[in-house]
Amino acid sequence: MLQRLLIKKRMWILILLLGSLTNILAAQADIAIITAPSGASLRSEPATTSLKLAAIPYLSEVVVLENTLDNQTIEGITGPWYRISHNKKEGYVFSGLISSNPEEMRLIKSLSKNVERTMLKLVIKAENGKTIAFENMPCYGEANKSYLLKSYLEASRLYVIEQSGWDWGNIILVSALNATMVEVGGIPVFSPDNQKFISVKHDPEDYGSGSRIQVYSFIDGIFNLEWSHEPKEWGPTSAKWLSDKTIELSMSYFDGKEDLSNLEYDGTKKQWYIAGGAALTTQPAIVVVPDNKQLPNPTIDLTQVKNASATTKLDPKGSVKKKDPNALEIIVPLLIIL
């Protein structure tokens, strides 16, 4: 009797474990959305001439099982085919017909008519009537690029878009007021007065820019870069505003050491100071405005005060691409003004 009870108990434990594993795998599944208004054809092979197994309606969810990694150009769009699962059927769908995910589509639906996703294009309409569009490039290889709406910061009236490429990624912020946009390393963290934000990024595997710190003012839809740095020996892991003029920065060194440092703003000199003595400001940043003009920020001289902290070595030139050794270049993403 006791032995039977033990066997039943073990069977129930096994069933629970299998159920948990199924839930985990389902949560980790790569779920995508059919964004072609005409829907998509599920085919037996990765070719338009292969047998059509089913028609998948617009905005249907599909599970992506495999990327064929073989680019084809169909009606002007270059990309691979995906092996997918839909309604218990498996087959192939061209990547140009698939974009977005359930989280993005729910967010877009909540934002009324100001944001829409059609095929590979994400379109945002600002309050002043300007429209800006981002178009995915699903091809397999270094030209691959995708844009995904991650969130809307209502208090700041900012759209947060995740831009990712072949071996890099960053964040694009778009003003809901006027469609002005800027590229930053990570999700913005706003000051208590909501007029400044800091963005930090630490990703040693990112080919473009593994570590980056940026402090911006953002007032009435205008971005102004106040401080920027790309450290060589450490990376910023998080940032917290202690006041409107003080930021606590968590630092991770490549040897495994963790540390904290403060950024302090001197309103008189209009400079940010780091680690008890080093003042570092930037050359003018370039942001993009919707009429295709470039809006430079006010020019600030590059200054480094002597007696900088021995534990924090700053390279005023950073590690971004430059046209000359003293100029900081902000690389902005491709945009389409409609």
MARTI-351024 format. One record per residue (C-alpha): residue number from 0; y, x, z. Coordinates in steps of 0.05 Angstrom, whole numbers, plus 32768, in hexadecimal, padded with zeros to 4 digits. Each point is the difference from the previous one (the first is absolute). Example, Ala and Ser with C-alpha at 12.3 -4.5 7.8 and 13.67 -1.06 7.14 Angstrom:
# MARTI-351024
+------+------+------+------+
: lonu :   py :   px :   pz :
+------+------+------+------+
:    0 : 7FA6 : 80F6 : 809C :
:    1 : 8045 : 801B : 7FF3 :
+------+------+------+------+
***
This chain:
# MARTI-351024
+------+------+------+------+
: lonu :   py :   px :   pz :
+------+------+------+------+
:    0 : 8000 : 8000 : 8000 :
:    1 : 8030 : 8037 : 8014 :
:    2 : 7FF0 : 8026 : 7FC1 :
:    3 : 8010 : 7FC4 : 7FD4 :
:    4 : 8043 : 7FF7 : 8023 :
:    5 : 8011 : 8049 : 7FF4 :
:    6 : 7FEE : 7FF9 : 7FB6 :
:    7 : 802C : 7FC2 : 7FFA :
:    8 : 8039 : 8023 : 8023 :
:    9 : 7FFB : 803C : 7FD2 :
:   10 : 7FFF : 7FD2 : 7FC3 :
:   11 : 8040 : 7FDD : 8017 :
:   12 : 8022 : 8043 : 800C :
:   13 : 7FEB : 8015 : 7FB9 :
:   14 : 801C : 7FBF : 7FE2 :
:   15 : 8042 : 8009 : 8025 :
:   16 : 8005 : 8048 : 7FE8 :
:   17 : 7FF2 : 7FEC : 7FB8 :
:   18 : 8034 : 7FC9 : 8005 :
:   19 : 8034 : 8031 : 801B :
:   20 : 7FF0 : 8031 : 7FC8 :
:   21 : 8008 : 7FC9 : 7FCC :
:   22 : 8044 : 7FED : 801D :
:   23 : 8016 : 8049 : 7FFF :
:   24 : 7FEB : 800A : 7FB8 :
:   25 : 8023 : 7FBF : 7FEC :
:   26 : 8040 : 8017 : 8022 :
:   27 : 7FFD : 8043 : 7FDC :
:   28 : 7FF2 : 7FE1 : 7FBB :
:   29 : 8035 : 800F : 7FCC :
:   30 : 8019 : 7FBA : 7FF1 :
:   31 : 8030 : 7FF8 : 7FC6 :
:   32 : 8023 : 7FC6 : 7FDD :
:   33 : 7FFE : 7FEA : 7FB7 :
:   34 : 804A : 8001 : 7FEE :
:   35 : 7FFB : 7FEF : 7FB6 :
:   36 : 801B : 7FB9 : 7FF8 :
:   37 : 7FCA : 7FF0 : 7FCD :
:   38 : 7FC9 : 8019 : 8030 :
:   39 : 7FCC : 8034 : 7FF0 :
:   40 : 7FBC : 8003 : 7FDE :
:   41 : 7FC5 : 801B : 8027 :
:   42 : 7FD7 : 8029 : 7FCE :
:   43 : 7FBA : 801E : 8000 :
:   44 : 8019 : 8045 : 7FEB :
:   45 : 8044 : 8024 : 8003 :
:   46 : 8015 : 7FEA : 7FBA :
:   47 : 8024 : 7FC4 : 7FE3 :
:   48 : 7FC7 : 7FF7 : 7FCF :
:   49 : 7FCB : 7FF8 : 8036 :
:   50 : 7FE2 : 7FBE : 8018 :
:   51 : 8031 : 7FD4 : 8027 :
:   52 : 7FDD : 7FEB : 8040 :
:   53 : 8037 : 7FD5 : 801E :
:   54 : 804A : 7FEF : 8000 :
:   55 : 8025 : 8014 : 8040 :
:   56 : 803F : 7FD6 : 800D :
:   57 : 8046 : 801B : 800F :
:   58 : 800A : 8017 : 8049 :
:   59 : 7FB5 : 8002 : 800E :
:   60 : 7FE7 : 8033 : 8032 :
:   61 : 7FCC : 8032 : 7FE7 :
:   62 : 7FDB : 8039 : 8022 :
:   63 : 8008 : 8042 : 7FDC :
:   64 : 7FBD : 8025 : 8003 :
:   65 : 800C : 803A : 7FD1 :
:   66 : 8034 : 8021 : 7FD4 :
:   67 : 7FE2 : 8016 : 7FBD :
:   68 : 8033 : 803A : 7FFC :
:   69 : 8001 : 7FF8 : 7FB5 :
:   70 : 8045 : 7FEE : 7FE4 :
:   71 : 8007 : 7FCE : 7FC7 :
:   72 : 803F : 7FE4 : 7FE1 :
:   73 : 8001 : 7FB5 : 7FF7 :
:   74 : 803E : 7FDB : 7FE8 :
:   75 : 802C : 803C : 8012 :
:   76 : 7FE4 : 8009 : 8047 :
:   77 : 7FD7 : 803F : 800F :
:   78 : 7FCE : 7FFE : 8039 :
:   79 : 7FB7 : 8000 : 8013 :
:   80 : 7FD2 : 7FC4 : 800B :
:   81 : 7FEA : 7FEA : 8045 :
:   82 : 7FBB : 7FE8 : 8013 :
:   83 : 800E : 7FC4 : 802B :
:   84 : 7FDF : 7FC7 : 8025 :
:   85 : 8018 : 7FB8 : 7FFD :
:   86 : 7FDC : 7FC1 : 8015 :
:   87 : 7FBE : 8026 : 8007 :
:   88 : 8005 : 801C : 7FBA :
:   89 : 800B : 8049 : 7FEE :
:   90 : 801F : 801B : 7FC1 :
:   91 : 803B : 8025 : 7FE4 :
:   92 : 804B : 7FEF : 7FFD :
:   93 : 8036 : 802A : 7FDF :
:   94 : 802E : 801F : 8035 :
:   95 : 803F : 7FE8 : 7FDB :
:   96 : 7FEF : 7FB9 : 8017 :
:   97 : 7FF7 : 8013 : 8049 :
:   98 : 8038 : 8010 : 8030 :
:   99 : 8016 : 7FF1 : 8047 :
:  100 : 7FD6 : 7FEC : 803B :
:  101 : 7FFC : 7FC2 : 802D :
:  102 : 8032 : 801C : 8033 :
:  103 : 8035 : 800D : 7FCB :
:  104 : 7FF6 : 7FBC : 7FDF :
:  105 : 8008 : 7FDD : 8043 :
:  106 : 8040 : 8027 : 800C :
:  107 : 801B : 7FF0 : 7FBB :
:  108 : 7FF2 : 7FB6 : 800A :
:  109 : 8027 : 8001 : 8042 :
:  110 : 803C : 801F : 7FDE :
:  111 : 800C : 7FC3 : 7FD3 :
:  112 : 8019 : 800F : 7FBA :
:  113 : 8021 : 8043 : 8010 :
:  114 : 7FC0 : 8028 : 7FF2 :
:  115 : 7FC9 : 7FF6 : 7FCD :
:  116 : 7FC3 : 8025 : 7FE6 :
:  117 : 7FEA : 7FF7 : 7FB8 :
:  118 : 7FCB : 802D : 7FE0 :
:  119 : 8013 : 8046 : 8015 :
:  120 : 8049 : 7FF2 : 800F :
:  121 : 8020 : 7FF4 : 8044 :
:  122 : 8045 : 7FDF : 7FF8 :
:  123 : 8035 : 7FF9 : 8036 :
:  124 : 803F : 7FD6 : 7FF9 :
:  125 : 803A : 8013 : 802D :
:  126 : 8033 : 7FD1 : 801F :
:  127 : 8036 : 8017 : 7FCF :
:  128 : 7FD5 : 7FEC : 7FC5 :
:  129 : 7FE9 : 8046 : 7FED :
:  130 : 7FB6 : 8009 : 7FF0 :
:  131 : 7FD5 : 803E : 8007 :
:  132 : 7FB8 : 8008 : 7FE9 :
:  133 : 7FC9 : 8032 : 800E :
:  134 : 7FC5 : 8005 : 7FD1 :
:  135 : 7FBC : 801C : 8012 :
:  136 : 7FDE : 8033 : 7FD4 :
:  137 : 7FB5 : 7FF5 : 800D :
:  138 : 7FE7 : 8039 : 7FD5 :
:  139 : 7FCE : 8031 : 801E :
:  140 : 8021 : 8045 : 8008 :
:  141 : 8041 : 8020 : 8015 :
:  142 : 802A : 7FCB : 7FDE :
:  143 : 7FE5 : 7FCB : 802E :
:  144 : 8035 : 7FDB : 8028 :
:  145 : 8001 : 7FC0 : 8028 :
:  146 : 8033 : 7FD7 : 8027 :
:  147 : 7FEC : 7FD2 : 8039 :
:  148 : 8030 : 7FD4 : 8029 :
:  149 : 7FEE : 8011 : 8049 :
:  150 : 8033 : 7FD9 : 8028 :
:  151 : 8045 : 7FE0 : 8004 :
:  152 : 802E : 8016 : 8039 :
:  153 : 8028 : 7FC1 : 800B :
:  154 : 8032 : 801E : 8033 :
:  155 : 8012 : 8037 : 7FCF :
:  156 : 7FF5 : 7FD7 : 7FC0 :
:  157 : 7FD3 : 8036 : 7FE2 :
:  158 : 7FC2 : 7FFC : 7FD5 :
:  159 : 7FCE : 8036 : 8010 :
:  160 : 7FD6 : 8016 : 7FC4 :
:  161 : 7FC7 : 8032 : 8003 :
:  162 : 7FFF : 802D : 7FC3 :
:  163 : 7FC1 : 802A : 7FF4 :
:  164 : 7FEA : 8030 : 7FCA :
:  165 : 7FC6 : 802C : 7FEF :
:  166 : 8005 : 802C : 803E :
:  167 : 8041 : 7FEB : 8022 :
:  168 : 8022 : 7FC4 : 801F :
:  169 : 8043 : 7FEA : 801D :
:  170 : 802A : 7FC3 : 8012 :
:  171 : 8036 : 7FDE : 7FD7 :
:  172 : 8035 : 7FD6 : 8024 :
:  173 : 8024 : 7FCB : 7FD8 :
:  174 : 803D : 7FDB : 801B :
:  175 : 7FF9 : 7FB4 : 7FFC :
:  176 : 804C : 7FFD : 7FFB :
:  177 : 800C : 8028 : 7FC0 :
:  178 : 7FBE : 801E : 7FE9 :
:  179 : 8017 : 8047 : 8011 :
:  180 : 7FC4 : 802B : 8010 :
:  181 : 7FEC : 8042 : 801D :
:  182 : 7FBF : 8028 : 8007 :
:  183 : 7FEB : 8018 : 8045 :
:  184 : 7FC2 : 801F : 801E :
:  185 : 7FEA : 7FCA : 8030 :
:  186 : 800E : 7FBB : 801D :
:  187 : 8048 : 7FFE : 801B :
:  188 : 800D : 7FFB : 804B :
:  189 : 8044 : 7FE2 : 800E :
:  190 : 8032 : 8013 : 8035 :
:  191 : 8011 : 7FCE : 8038 :
:  192 : 8041 : 7FEC : 7FDB :
:  193 : 7FD7 : 7FF7 : 7FC0 :
:  194 : 8031 : 802B : 7FD8 :
:  195 : 7FD6 : 803F : 7FF9 :
:  196 : 7FB6 : 800F : 7FF5 :
:  197 : 7FD2 : 803B : 8002 :
:  198 : 7FC4 : 800A : 7FD3 :
:  199 : 7FCA : 8033 : 800F :
:  200 : 7FC3 : 8017 : 7FDA :
:  201 : 7FC9 : 8032 : 8010 :
:  202 : 7FC8 : 8005 : 7FCD :
:  203 : 7FE8 : 8048 : 7FF2 :
:  204 : 7FD6 : 7FE7 : 7FC5 :
:  205 : 803B : 7FE1 : 7FDC :
:  206 : 800E : 802C : 7FC3 :
:  207 : 8049 : 7FEA : 7FF9 :
:  208 : 801C : 8004 : 8046 :
:  209 : 7FD1 : 8005 : 803C :
:  210 : 8034 : 7FFE : 8038 :
:  211 : 8044 : 7FE1 : 7FFD :
:  212 : 8036 : 7FE5 : 802F :
:  213 : 803B : 7FD6 : 7FE8 :
:  214 : 8037 : 7FDE : 8026 :
:  215 : 802A : 7FCC : 7FDA :
:  216 : 8038 : 7FD2 : 8011 :
:  217 : 7FF8 : 7FBB : 7FE0 :
:  218 : 803B : 7FD1 : 8003 :
:  219 : 800F : 7FC5 : 7FD1 :
:  220 : 7FC8 : 8014 : 7FD1 :
:  221 : 8017 : 8048 : 7FF6 :
:  222 : 7FD2 : 803B : 8011 :
:  223 : 8020 : 8041 : 8017 :
:  224 : 7FD5 : 803D : 800F :
:  225 : 8019 : 8022 : 803F :
:  226 : 7FC9 : 8033 : 800E :
:  227 : 7FC1 : 8017 : 7FDC :
:  228 : 7FCD : 8037 : 800C :
:  229 : 7FBB : 8013 : 7FE7 :
:  230 : 7FE1 : 802E : 8036 :
:  231 : 7FCF : 8036 : 7FED :
:  232 : 7FDB : 800F : 8041 :
:  233 : 7FFB : 7FBB : 801F :
:  234 : 8003 : 7FB6 : 7FED :
:  235 : 8021 : 7FC3 : 801F :
:  236 : 7FCC : 7FCE : 8017 :
:  237 : 802E : 7FCA : 801E :
:  238 : 8048 : 7FF3 : 8013 :
:  239 : 8021 : 7FD5 : 8035 :
:  240 : 8049 : 7FEF : 800A :
:  241 : 8017 : 800D : 8048 :
:  242 : 8046 : 7FEA : 7FEF :
:  243 : 802B : 7FF7 : 7FC2 :
:  244 : 800C : 804B : 8000 :
:  245 : 7FBF : 801C : 801A :
:  246 : 7FBB : 8001 : 7FE1 :
:  247 : 7FC0 : 8019 : 8021 :
:  248 : 7FD5 : 8023 : 7FCD :
:  249 : 7FB5 : 800D : 8008 :
:  250 : 7FEB : 8041 : 7FDF :
:  251 : 7FBB : 8018 : 7FEB :
:  252 : 7FF6 : 804A : 7FEF :
:  253 : 7FCB : 8017 : 7FD0 :
:  254 : 7FDE : 8027 : 8037 :
:  255 : 7FF4 : 7FBF : 8026 :
:  256 : 8039 : 8005 : 8031 :
:  257 : 8027 : 7FC1 : 8010 :
:  258 : 8049 : 7FFF : 8016 :
:  259 : 803E : 7FD3 : 8009 :
:  260 : 8046 : 800E : 7FE9 :
:  261 : 8041 : 7FD8 : 7FFD :
:  262 : 8030 : 7FF5 : 7FC7 :
:  263 : 8047 : 7FF7 : 801A :
:  264 : 803B : 7FE6 : 7FD8 :
:  265 : 8046 : 801D : 800A :
:  266 : 8030 : 7FCA : 7FEA :
:  267 : 803B : 802F : 7FFF :
:  268 : 7FE0 : 8034 : 7FD3 :
:  269 : 7FD5 : 7FCB : 7FDD :
:  270 : 7FC2 : 802B : 8006 :
:  271 : 7FBA : 7FF8 : 801A :
:  272 : 7FE6 : 8036 : 802E :
:  273 : 7FB7 : 8011 : 800D :
:  274 : 7FDD : 8025 : 8038 :
:  275 : 803C : 8015 : 802A :
:  276 : 802D : 8023 : 7FCF :
:  277 : 7FEF : 7FFE : 7FB6 :
:  278 : 802E : 7FD5 : 7FD7 :
:  279 : 7FE8 : 7FED : 7FBB :
:  280 : 8020 : 7FD1 : 7FCF :
:  281 : 7FF0 : 7FF4 : 7FB7 :
:  282 : 801E : 8004 : 7FBC :
:  283 : 8014 : 7FBD : 7FE1 :
:  284 : 7FC5 : 7FD2 : 7FF6 :
:  285 : 7FF8 : 7FD5 : 7FC2 :
:  286 : 7FEF : 7FB6 : 8006 :
:  287 : 7FF5 : 7FD0 : 7FC7 :
:  288 : 802A : 7FC2 : 7FF6 :
:  289 : 7FED : 7FC6 : 7FD2 :
:  290 : 8033 : 800D : 7FCA :
:  291 : 7FDE : 8043 : 7FEF :
:  292 : 8038 : 8029 : 801F :
:  293 : 7FF3 : 8036 : 8033 :
:  294 : 8025 : 7FF9 : 8042 :
:  295 : 8009 : 8044 : 8022 :
:  296 : 800A : 8003 : 804B :
:  297 : 803D : 8025 : 801D :
:  298 : 7FF8 : 804B : 7FF9 :
:  299 : 7FED : 8024 : 8041 :
:  300 : 7FFD : 804B : 8006 :
:  301 : 7FBC : 801F : 8010 :
:  302 : 8007 : 8020 : 8045 :
:  303 : 7FD0 : 8022 : 802E :
:  304 : 8018 : 8014 : 8045 :
:  305 : 7FE8 : 8042 : 801D :
:  306 : 7FD4 : 8004 : 803E :
:  307 : 7FD1 : 7FCA : 7FE8 :
:  308 : 7FC5 : 7FEE : 802B :
:  309 : 7FC9 : 8035 : 7FFC :
:  310 : 7FCB : 7FCA : 7FFE :
:  311 : 801D : 7FDB : 7FC5 :
:  312 : 800C : 8028 : 7FC0 :
:  313 : 8029 : 7FDA : 7FCD :
:  314 : 8002 : 800F : 7FB6 :
:  315 : 8043 : 7FE3 : 7FE7 :
:  316 : 7FE6 : 8002 : 7FB9 :
:  317 : 7FC4 : 7FD5 : 800F :
:  318 : 7FC6 : 7FFC : 7FD1 :
:  319 : 8015 : 7FCB : 7FCE :
:  320 : 800A : 800F : 7FB7 :
:  321 : 8044 : 801E : 7FF1 :
:  322 : 802A : 800E : 7FC3 :
:  323 : 8020 : 803A : 8025 :
:  324 : 7FF0 : 8021 : 8044 :
:  325 : 8036 : 7FDB : 8026 :
:  326 : 7FFB : 7FBA : 7FE4 :
:  327 : 7FD4 : 7FCA : 801E :
:  328 : 7FE5 : 7FD0 : 7FCD :
:  329 : 7FE8 : 7FBB : 8012 :
:  330 : 7FCB : 7FEA : 7FCE :
:  331 : 8006 : 7FB6 : 7FF4 :
:  332 : 7FC8 : 7FD6 : 7FE1 :
:  333 : 8000 : 7FDF : 7FBC :
:  334 : 8023 : 7FBD : 8001 :
:  335 : 800E : 7FCA : 7FCD :
:  336 : 8040 : 7FD9 : 8003 :
:  337 : 7FF8 : 7FBB : 7FE2 :
+------+------+------+------+
***
